[in-house]
Amino acid sequence: MVISGVASADSLDILQPALLSPEMMVQVCDFYFMLAVTSQMQEEFVLLRGALEDTDITDEQIAFLTMQWYTGVLARIRINAFRVELATGLYTDLFASAAASVEAEAAVGNAVYMLPSFYNHDCDPNAHILWIENVDARLKALRDIEAGEELRICYIDASMGRDARQAILSKGFGFQCRCHRCLSNE
């Protein structure tokens, strides 16, 4: 879409993190940062750029495709992607069903959904994202939600202890959780 001019090269810039400093790259997505300094990622980038140059695409159309842009897009996809698990029945305990699907490795893939990417994290969320048969995302309230209350989801396995949750959120998402549950040391 960027090459055709339908979308701008900064289309994904609305996704977190807004600025990808080298420090943030290390903190937020070690995997992609490490790949960025390896010949493998450089090789992949060169192959992608070369494949585009071998077509009728002009240099002007792919001027956006720099190593920094490529790494930034991969980082944004990494931090905003959802693990897609298909709901196969009615669940009374969504956390138990989510944990069971993770344990059974029932994911069908990962996807970036723009609106759900804006939901903030809470270790005691008031909503949960369900994936239905056609892989559409649906938000399910976990309790009564007051008018004006922010909808919050849990990015990780909420059954873990506070220190484990904090470590994963810091390393994987680049923030220190300050939700009520974490502040009360649960």
Sequence and secondary structure as in RCSB ss.txt:
>XXXX:A:sequence
MVISGVASADSLDILQPALLSPEMMVQVCDFYFMLAVTSQMQEEFVLLRGALEDTDITDEQIAFLTMQWYTGVLA
RIRINAFRVELATGLYTDLFASAAASVEAEAAVGNAVYMLPSFYNHDCDPNAHILWIENVDARLKALRDIEAGEE
LRICYIDASMGRDARQAILSKGFGFQCRCHRCLSNE
>XXXX:A:secstr
 TTTTSS TTGGGGSS SS  HHHHHHH HHHHHHHTSHHHHHHHHHHHHHHHTTT  TTTTTT  HHHHHHHHH
HHHHH EEEEB  S  S HHHHHHHHHHTT EEEEE  TTGGG EE SS SEEEEE TT  EEEEESS   TT  
 EE SS TTS HHHHHHHHHHHHS     HHHHTT 
